[in-house]
Amino acid sequence: MKDKVLLFINGDHPKTFPDPDQYGLIACTDGAFHYLKHLGFPLDKLDFISGDFDSHSGSDESVYQDKFILTLDQDKTDFHKALEIIIERGFTKIDVFGGSGGEQDHFLGNLTVAYAFKDQIDLKFYDEFSEYYFVPKRFKLKGAKNKMISLYPFPSVDKITTTGLNWPLDQGSLNITSRIGTRNFAVEDEVSIQYESGDLLFFVGINEIDYPKVY
């Protein structure tokens, strides 16, 4: 059984689409529906379209009405409400496209929603530059060499140690108000991270970058 979900939300649209056949469920928010239609995504693959439909013209309602889920709770974002529907349907692994770009308050809001659900689901964001997600206190990534790696405390991380990075940390601390760990890069195939407390947002670049080696 395919146990992963593909979810599109209303940030910058992806330049390319992943193979929809590798997913057990495909969904979008009502704002993302517009760019999926414009870009020629196979809309018949969508299992549901959710939101308050404040940006929806209604012109496609007769064709896709059976896929619409109206969610009017204004105390939650469309992204938040879509995740609740996905969890109700029994899925916990979710790839999210369209989480960044657009209006930056939306991007920050999407990160906050992901943080709220980090202990319930395995969620990864993808854009044209990187993939990013919250990582547990013991984490390893293979195939990382020469890729950009950024460590972003949310809002702080204590006693963090890394291996495989050009600028390693040894029992260090990161804090959103004083020291963050962005724009590092991997010098080994495997990067490992462990930390004692806090929450860490991890970014890994999609492509290899020819960084100069600095000691």
C-alpha positions in Angstrom: 0.0 0.0 0.0 1.2 3.5 -0.8 1.4 5.2 2.5 2.6 8.7 1.5 0.6 11.8 0.7 1.3 14.5 -1.9 -0.1 17.9 -0.7 0.0 21.2 -2.7 -0.5 24.5 -0.9 -0.6 28.1 -2.1 3.0 29.3 -2.2 5.3 29.3 -5.3 4.2 26.5 -7.6 6.7 23.7 -8.2 8.8 23.8 -11.4 8.3 20.1 -11.9 5.9 17.6 -10.3 6.8 14.3 -8.6 5.3 11.1 -10.0 1.7 11.1 -8.6 1.6 7.3 -8.9 4.0 6.9 -5.9 1.4 8.4 -3.6 -1.6 6.9 -1.8 -3.4 10.2 -1.6 -3.1 13.5 -3.4 -4.7 16.8 -2.2 -4.4 20.5 -2.5 -5.8 23.6 -0.9 -8.2 25.7 -2.9 -5.5 28.3 -3.7 -3.1 25.7 -5.0 -5.9 24.3 -7.2 -5.5 27.3 -9.5 -1.8 26.7 -10.3 -2.3 23.0 -10.7 -5.0 23.6 -13.3 -2.9 26.2 -15.1 0.2 24.0 -15.1 -1.7 21.0 -16.5 -1.4 18.7 -13.4 -3.8 15.7 -13.9 -6.7 17.0 -11.7 -8.4 13.6 -11.8 -5.6 12.4 -9.5 -6.7 14.7 -6.7 -8.5 13.0 -3.9 -9.7 16.2 -2.3 -9.5 20.0 -2.5 -9.9 21.8 0.8 -10.3 25.4 2.1 -12.7 28.2 2.5 -12.8 28.7 -1.3 -12.4 32.5 -0.8 -10.2 32.6 -4.0 -12.3 30.1 -6.0 -14.4 31.4 -8.9 -16.7 28.4 -8.8 -16.2 27.8 -12.5 -14.9 24.2 -11.9 -17.4 23.3 -9.2 -19.7 21.2 -11.4 -16.7 19.0 -12.5 -14.8 18.7 -9.2 -17.6 19.2 -6.7 -17.3 15.7 -5.2 -13.7 16.5 -4.3 -14.4 19.8 -2.5 -14.2 19.8 1.3 -15.3 23.2 2.7 -13.4 24.2 5.8 -14.6 27.5 7.2 -12.7 27.7 10.5 -10.9 31.0 10.3 -8.8 30.3 13.4 -6.8 27.8 11.3 -5.0 28.1 8.0 -6.0 26.1 4.9 -2.7 24.2 5.3 -3.5 23.3 8.9 -7.0 22.1 8.0 -5.7 20.0 5.1 -3.3 18.3 7.5 -6.2 17.5 9.9 -8.1 15.9 7.0 -5.1 13.8 6.0 -4.5 12.6 9.5 -8.2 11.7 9.8 -7.8 9.5 6.7 -5.0 7.6 8.4 -1.9 9.0 6.7 1.2 10.3 8.5 3.8 10.7 5.8 3.3 13.9 3.8 5.3 15.7 1.0 4.4 19.3 0.8 4.9 21.5 -2.3 4.1 25.2 -2.4 5.1 25.9 1.2 7.5 28.7 0.5 7.6 31.7 -1.8 4.7 34.1 -2.2 3.9 36.2 0.8 6.4 35.6 3.5 4.0 35.7 6.3 2.4 32.6 4.7 5.8 30.9 4.7 6.4 31.6 8.4 2.8 30.5 9.1 3.4 27.2 7.2 6.5 26.5 9.3 4.5 27.1 12.5 1.9 24.7 11.4 4.5 22.1 10.6 6.0 22.6 14.1 2.6 22.1 15.6 2.2 18.7 13.9 5.9 17.5 14.1 5.2 14.8 16.7 2.2 13.4 14.8 3.4 13.2 11.2 6.5 12.9 9.1 6.2 16.0 6.9 8.7 17.3 4.4 8.6 20.5 2.4 10.0 20.7 -1.1 10.8 23.8 -3.3 13.1 24.5 -6.2 16.1 25.0 -3.9 15.8 22.5 -1.0 13.8 20.2 1.0 13.3 21.0 4.7 11.7 19.4 7.7 12.0 19.1 11.5 14.5 16.5 12.6 14.6 14.4 15.8 17.3 14.6 18.4 19.2 11.8 16.7 19.3 12.2 12.9 21.4 11.0 9.9 21.3 11.8 6.2 23.2 10.0 3.5 23.9 11.3 0.0 24.6 14.8 1.3 28.1 15.5 0.1 28.6 18.9 -1.5 25.0 20.0 -0.7 24.0 23.1 1.2 23.0 22.3 4.7 21.3 24.8 7.0 20.3 24.3 10.6 17.7 26.6 11.9 16.7 26.6 15.6 13.0 26.8 16.3 13.6 28.8 18.5 16.6 27.2 20.2 18.7 24.0 20.3 21.1 23.1 23.0 24.1 20.8 23.1 24.1 20.1 19.4 26.9 18.1 17.8 27.3 17.5 14.0 29.5 15.4 11.8 30.0 15.6 8.1 29.7 19.4 7.8 32.4 21.9 6.8 31.7 23.9 9.9 30.9 21.3 12.6 29.3 21.9 16.0 30.5 20.2 19.2 28.1 20.5 22.1 27.1 24.0 20.8 23.9 26.0 21.1 21.8 27.7 18.4 19.2 30.3 19.1 17.0 32.3 16.7 18.0 35.6 18.5 21.8 35.1 18.6 23.3 32.2 16.5 21.8 30.1 13.7 23.5 27.5 11.5 22.5 28.5 8.0 24.6 28.2 4.7 26.9 25.3 5.8 27.7 22.4 3.5 28.4 18.7 3.7 31.9 17.5 3.1 31.0 13.8 3.8 28.4 11.6 2.2 26.7 11.2 5.6 25.7 14.0 7.9 24.8 13.2 11.5 23.2 15.5 14.0 22.4 15.0 17.7 21.2 17.5 20.2 19.9 17.4 23.8 16.9 19.8 23.8 15.0 22.2 21.6 13.7 21.9 18.0 15.6 22.0 14.8 14.5 22.8 11.3 16.9 21.1 8.8 17.4 22.3 5.2 19.3 20.3 2.5 19.9 21.7 -1.0 18.4 19.8 -3.9 21.6 20.1 -6.0 25.3 19.8 -5.3 27.1 23.1 -5.0 30.8 23.7 -5.7 31.6 25.3 -2.4 35.2 26.3 -1.6 36.6 24.3 1.3 37.3 26.5 4.3 39.2 25.4 7.4 
